[in-house]
Amino acid sequence: MKDTLHRQDVYSFLACRFILAAVIMTVLRPKALLHFKKKFLLRGVILGTLLGAGYIFQTFGLTLTTVAKTGFITGLYAVFTPLIAAGLLKKQISKVQWLSVFIAALGLAFLSMSGFHMGLGEFLVVISAAFYAGHIVGLSEWSSGADAYALTVLQLGTVGVICFIASLKNGFHTPPDSGVWTAIIYTAIFASAFAFIVQTWVQSFMSATSTGIILTMEYIFAALFGVWFGHESLTLRVIIGGTLVISAMYIIITDEG
């Protein structure tokens, strides 16, 4: 995706991705719009705004730093999530959950880091991780009892509208070639529509802290795909990091009972 962002600006890419995802979901199930009542709309827009801010800061940061560093720093939402839940919502975080957060963060460090320097790109990704954590916490609070499909449409649509408005400052740009269109369609269907409807449904019965830790499995799959398809080496660092993340996930799932 990093190469794509050199051919289409960040705001235009994200606007295309999320608007397309929301449109596809609406076409497949138009009755989801019947759930858009005042309270539902407010919550969905707030969640979508948090999610959109996360994507904007992360994507800008990605253009200024490496993919590996972006992956590790973004994964820090696993650390920020319990901090926000405990600080703002006065949620009780168990010792087992804190232990899992620490193990997951350590595993992410092994997976992604090979030296670290905090520049502008890294700082922007840290901000994105905080917004993602806020989204996870909010979704855990508001998804229970809500229609997961409708809430996902509203969140994705909000992200798309925010990014489209932001793109108008320098002019909205349509995808310039088939490669960019492929990236947009893929991320709209799989990384947006499918991924977020699953997350919205799961968070209706799982705590925010547990969700944050389980989502770090994304970086395990990224490492495995790099080995399988990118001909990268399966190093001891990757093995240790992956084992730590999987261990954290196992501990938190067992603790959830």
ChimeraX attribute file (.defattr): number of C-alpha atoms within 10 A of each C-alpha:
attribute: neighborCount
match mode: 1-to-1
recipient: residues
	/A:1	12
	/A:2	11
	/A:3	10
	/A:4	19
	/A:5	18
	/A:6	10
	/A:7	15
	/A:8	18
	/A:9	19
	/A:10	21
	/A:11	27
	/A:12	23
	/A:13	26
	/A:14	27
	/A:15	28
	/A:16	22
	/A:17	27
	/A:18	31
	/A:19	21
	/A:20	22
	/A:21	27
	/A:22	25
	/A:23	17
	/A:24	16
	/A:25	21
	/A:26	18
	/A:27	10
	/A:28	10
	/A:29	13
	/A:30	12
	/A:31	10
	/A:32	19
	/A:33	14
	/A:34	8
	/A:35	15
	/A:36	15
	/A:37	9
	/A:38	9
	/A:39	8
	/A:40	17
	/A:41	16
	/A:42	13
	/A:43	18
	/A:44	26
	/A:45	18
	/A:46	17
	/A:47	28
	/A:48	25
	/A:49	22
	/A:50	23
	/A:51	23
	/A:52	28
	/A:53	22
	/A:54	25
	/A:55	22
	/A:56	22
	/A:57	21
	/A:58	26
	/A:59	24
	/A:60	20
	/A:61	24
	/A:62	22
	/A:63	16
	/A:64	15
	/A:65	19
	/A:66	14
	/A:67	14
	/A:68	19
	/A:69	25
	/A:70	24
	/A:71	22
	/A:72	25
	/A:73	23
	/A:74	25
	/A:75	28
	/A:76	25
	/A:77	30
	/A:78	28
	/A:79	21
	/A:80	23
	/A:81	27
	/A:82	29
	/A:83	21
	/A:84	21
	/A:85	23
	/A:86	14
	/A:87	11
	/A:88	10
	/A:89	13
	/A:90	11
	/A:91	14
	/A:92	11
	/A:93	14
	/A:94	12
	/A:95	9
	/A:96	15
	/A:97	22
	/A:98	16
	/A:99	14
	/A:100	27
	/A:101	27
	/A:102	18
	/A:103	22
	/A:104	30
	/A:105	25
	/A:106	17
	/A:107	27
	/A:108	29
	/A:109	21
	/A:110	21
	/A:111	28
	/A:112	22
	/A:113	15
	/A:114	10
	/A:115	6
	/A:116	8
	/A:117	10
	/A:118	11
	/A:119	11
	/A:120	13
	/A:121	21
	/A:122	25
	/A:123	17
	/A:124	24
	/A:125	30
	/A:126	25
	/A:127	20
	/A:128	28
	/A:129	29
	/A:130	23
	/A:131	25
	/A:132	28
	/A:133	31
	/A:134	24
	/A:135	24
	/A:136	29
	/A:137	26
	/A:138	21
	/A:139	24
	/A:140	23
	/A:141	16
	/A:142	17
	/A:143	22
	/A:144	16
	/A:145	9
	/A:146	14
	/A:147	17
	/A:148	21
	/A:149	21
	/A:150	25
	/A:151	29
	/A:152	29
	/A:153	27
	/A:154	27
	/A:155	25
	/A:156	31
	/A:157	25
	/A:158	25
	/A:159	27
	/A:160	27
	/A:161	19
	/A:162	19
	/A:163	27
	/A:164	22
	/A:165	14
	/A:166	17
	/A:167	19
	/A:168	12
	/A:169	9
	/A:170	10
	/A:171	13
	/A:172	19
	/A:173	18
	/A:174	14
	/A:175	19
	/A:176	11
	/A:177	11
	/A:178	9
	/A:179	12
	/A:180	19
	/A:181	17
	/A:182	13
	/A:183	15
	/A:184	23
	/A:185	17
	/A:186	14
	/A:187	20
	/A:188	24
	/A:189	18
	/A:190	12
	/A:191	15
	/A:192	21
	/A:193	23
	/A:194	16
	/A:195	14
	/A:196	19
	/A:197	21
	/A:198	14
	/A:199	19
	/A:200	23
	/A:201	21
	/A:202	17
	/A:203	23
	/A:204	19
	/A:205	13
	/A:206	15
	/A:207	20
	/A:208	26
	/A:209	29
	/A:210	23
	/A:211	22
	/A:212	25
	/A:213	29
	/A:214	19
	/A:215	16
	/A:216	26
	/A:217	19
	/A:218	11
	/A:219	22
	/A:220	21
	/A:221	12
	/A:222	14
	/A:223	22
	/A:224	17
	/A:225	13
	/A:226	14
	/A:227	15
	/A:228	12
	/A:229	8
	/A:230	10
	/A:231	10
	/A:232	12
	/A:233	12
	/A:234	13
	/A:235	11
	/A:236	11
	/A:237	16
	/A:238	21
	/A:239	15
	/A:240	15
	/A:241	25
	/A:242	24
	/A:243	18
	/A:244	22
	/A:245	29
	/A:246	18
	/A:247	16
	/A:248	28
	/A:249	25
	/A:250	15
	/A:251	18
	/A:252	21
	/A:253	17
	/A:254	10
	/A:255	13
	/A:256	12
	/A:257	6
